[in-house]
Structures are given as C-alpha cells and as structure tokens.
C-alpha cells in the first residue's frame, strides 16, 4: 500500500508581495512522509514550534533526529529530499535562485562557476535563524516591509549560505575600501532623497554608487554607521514629519509621498523610529496651501 504524502497548509506566503530573489512561505505540515523533488531553487526549511521526531534523507544522506525550533535544513538546487515526522510541524520554507547566489559569490570574491553547495541537515546558525525570524515576522505582518528590506535579507541569507554550505575552505575575500567615497555617499543620499516615494531596490542603489550589492551593504554601514534600509526608513519618517508640520496635505497623501504603503504604515513607522505619531505633530493653519515639495 502506498501512503499519500501529507498536504501542507500554507499559512502565509510571499507569492503576492513582489519580492525579488527570495520566495518564502510559512506552512503547517501534517505528520507523515513528505517528499521534495529536486528543483531549480536552493531551499531552506526552518523549524518553528514544538519538537518532533524526524527521519530525513537529503542527497543520499540520512539522519534521524529530534527536530527542534531553530533547526535548519538546507537543500541545494537539484537535490531531492524526504522528511517523515511523527507530529505536525510548522516550517518556514525559503527559496533562493541561482542568479542571486552567483551574484553574491562574485561580490565575495568566490568563483561562482566552482561554487559547490552541499546539503546540510539540522544546521544550527544564529544568523540564518535571525534572518528567518525577520522574514517570518514580515509574512505575518498586515503591512509588508519595504522591498529594500527584503532584498537585504535575501542578500544576507545568500552570503551566509555561501559561508556555511560550501565544500572546501573559502577563497580569500577581495580587499574593499573601508567606506563609500564622499562623492559616492553624496550621490547615493541625493538619489534616496529624490526617490523616497518610490519602491527602492538594492540593485538601484548599487548602480548609483557603482559597486556590487554586497559591497554596498558593508560600505554604506561603514560610512554612516547605519544599515542602508534603516537609513531609508528613517528618512521617510523624517520627511513625513516635515510634511505634516509644514503643510495641510491630508495624512493619507503624505504617506504615499513619503513612500509608505498607507497611513497606518506611516503612523506605526513614525512611532517606532521617531517616538511620536502624526497626530502628535502640530499642523499649520488650514489657509496654508498644501505643498509636497521636500522641505529644505
């Protein structure tokens, strides 16, 4: 008798969020045997919730284990796997494309053509787990994060996989400058300021500075002391505050002009970043005409 595989229930998914380079889904997997054929994407499964005994086989390697929260399985593209659990599981499934892995490998000074990713079972890695928690939180949030934030998480995940799931010792990294040049930083910050209402992507910011995405993350942080996505979010919050304080434009329009998904998203971000809500900012008299030009 052939047992049918349990059908996972998708609780949250990135399918309709327009993410680049990363696919994610939080799924409830009923107890039993689950199989995953080899595909074109590199896949990770991070266990959330109560422990479960599991019998796993990936790429010809078998492991029987107690699967606990934070345990990570990595399955490279083209590799088949099976998992037989004695209890229901909640798994965060993450998938990365080869193009992203190649891009990050090149920026790390690795030969992408010789990059050999190997399966990892019950991997414990605090950085990957932290990225997983951040992605899970975004999937569960009513208002999705800025695409730039997700792209940074995808990039960080690819970097960590190359560091932990490759065969052999890593090649030496290229020597990078300690930070962006004065001109690069000025051009980049001016670009951000004039495009706050847009959905900014890492590739756009990297193109402006003339460096790779992975290098941009490091160089920007070294230059400003702040991750690039946090800088963009703060500038949006500060721009919205300035508009509220100097114009009579409706808050819903200000939210869109500052690059927020909606008025609620703007209010929650301002509370978190600035410590005050739009309603706590004194507005000018009604007779002042709305003006969405960026305050000096």
N, C-alpha and C positions, 0 to 999 in steps of 0.2 A: 504494500500500500504506500502510495506517495503522499507525504504530508504537504499541504499547501503552506506557502510562506505567509507569515502574518503581514497584514497590510498596515503600514504605518499611517498614523493620523497627523497631518501637517497642522501644527498649532499656529505657527507664524512663519511667514516666508518673505524673502526679498524679491519675489518674482515681479511684483508691480511697483518697485521702488526705483527702478532705473539705475541700479548700481553698476559700476564698471569694474571689471577684473575680479569680482567676488560674487558668489552665489551663497545664500545661507537659508537654512530652514531649521526651525525647532520642531522636532517630531516626537510623537508618542509611539513607541514600538511595542506591540504586544509580545508577550513571552512566546518563545518558539524559535524556529530557524529562519534567519534572514540571509538572503544571498545578494551580492552586488557584483554584476559583471564588470569587466574592465571597460573603462570609458576614456574619453579624451581629456577629462579634467583630473587634477590632483585633488584628493578628497581627505578631509579630516572628520572624525567623529569625536565629540567631547561629551562625556557622560555627565549629566546633571540629575540630581535626585538620589533616592535610596540606592544602596548597593544591590548588585545582582551577580550571581554566578554565571560565567560566560565561557563557552568553548569556541575559540576563534581560530580561523585559518585564513591567512593572507599570504599570497605569493608562495605557497608551499610550506609556510611556517605555521605551526600550530601552538596555541597557548590556551591552557585552562587557568582561569583566574577569577578572583573576586573583583568585579568591576565597580569602582568607587567614583564619587564625584570628583571631577577634575582629571580622570584618566583620559588619555588621548590616543586614538588610533590614527595613523597616517597611512593612506593607501595611494601610491603613485599612479599616474595615468597608465591605463593598460593592464592593471593588476586586478585580479579577481579576489573576492573575499567572501567569507561566510561567518555569521555570528549566531550562536544558539544560546539564548538567555533563559534562565529559569524563572524570571519575573519580568513584568513590564518595565520598560526603560524610557527615559526621556533623554534624547540625544540632540545636540546641536551639530548639524551637518554643514560643513563649509567646503566649498569647491573653488579651486583656483585654476585659471587657464595657463597653458604652457607659455603663451606670449608674455604674460606678466612675470613668470619665473625666469624667462630668458632675459628680459629687460633688467630685472633686479640683479641677476647673476653678472651681467655685463657691467653694471654700475658698481658691483662689489669687486670687480677685477677678476671674476671667475670666467672660465671658458664655458659658455653656455652649451656648446656642442658636446663637451665632455662631462657635463654635469650628470651624475648618476644618483638619482633619488632612490632610497631604499625604504621598504615598508618598516614601520615602527608600531609595535603593539604595547599598550599600557605605558605610553610615554608620559612622564611627569615633567612639565616645563611651566614654570610660573609665568613666563612672558606670554606663551601661547594661551595659557588659561586666562590670563588677564585680557587678552585680545578677545577671546571667546565670550567672556562676561560682558565686555563692551558691546560686541555685536548682538548678543542676546538681549541686552537692555534696549538697544535701538530697535530690534524687531518687535519688542513688546510695547514700545512707546507709541502713544497715539499720534504724535507728530514726529516724523523721521528727522534724523540729523542732516546737516548739510552734506551733500555728496563728497565734498572735500575731505570730511572726517572719515567717511567710509573708505575712500581711496587710500588714505594714510594708514588705516587699519589693515587693509589688504596688502599694502606695500610692506608694512611691518611684519605681517604674517609670512609673506614670501621670504623676507630676509631671514627670519628665524628658522624657517624650514630648511633653507639652504645651509644654515649653520648647524642644524641638528640632524638632518635626514639625508646627508650626502655621504657617499663612501670615500674613504681616504681622508687625509688631512687637508684643511683648506689652503688655498693658494694665498700668498701674501696680498693684502689689500694695497691699492694704489695710494700713494701719498696725496692727500687732499689739502687744500688751503684751509686754514683754521676757521674762515668765515667768508661770507659774501663780500665782495669789494664794495666800496662806498657807492659806486655807480650802480652796481647790480642791486643793492639794497634800496637805493632811491627809486630806480625804475620799477622794481617789484612792488614797493609800497604804494607808489603812484598808480600802478595798474590796479592794485587791490582797491584803493580809494575810489577810483573812477568806475569800478565794476562791482560795487557792493550789492547791487540789486540782482546781479546775475548768479547763476549756479557756477561757482568757481571749481575748476578741476585741477588736480596736481599737474597734469600734462601742460595745462595753460600756464601755470606759474613757473614750471620748469623751463618752458620755451622762452618766457620773458627774460629769465636770468641766463639762459644759455648753458644750463647744467642739467644733469640727469635728475630724475625724481628722487632717487635715494640720496644723492648728494645734496639736493635742495633741502631735504628734511634736516640733515645734520648741519649744513652751513647756515641755514636760517636760524636754527636754535642757537648755534654758537655766536651768531651776530647779535641776536636780540634777547636771548635767554628765555624765549617762548616758542613752543611748537607753532608751526605756521597755521594750523587750523584754529588754535586758540587765539592767535593774533587776529585772524579774520572775524571770528565770532565777537571778540571784544570790540573791534572797530565797528561792526554792525550795531552792537548795543549802544556804543557811544554816539554813533551817527543818529540812531533813532532818538536818543535822549536829546540831542541838539535840535532835531526837527520838532520834537514835542514842545521844547522850551521856547522856540523862536517862530513857530508857525501855528496856524489854526487848522492845518490839514487834518482830516479825520485819521484816527489811530490806525484804522484798517488799511488806509493808503500808505501811511508811514511804514507800516510793517512790510508791505511789498517793496517800497522804495529802498528799504534797508536790507532786503534780501531774506526776510523771514517768510516762512510758509504761510503764516496767518497772524492775526492779532494776538491770539493766545500764545503762540510760539514766541512772539516778541516779548510778551509780558513775562513769561517764565524765564527766558534767557536774561532779560534785564534784571530780574530779581536775583538770579544766580550770579551774574557777572558784576553788576553794579550795586546790588543790595537795595534796589528800590524798584517800584513798579511804575508804569506810565501814569497811573492815577495820582501818584505822589509827586509828580513834576508840575510846577506852576506853569500854566499856559498863558500866552499873551491875550490881550483883549480881542474880542471877535472881529472888530473892524479891521484888524491887520490882515492883509490878503495872504492866502496860502503861498508858500514859496518852497519848492522842493530842491532848490539849488543847495549844494553842500555848503554848510557854514564855513567861513574861513577859520 
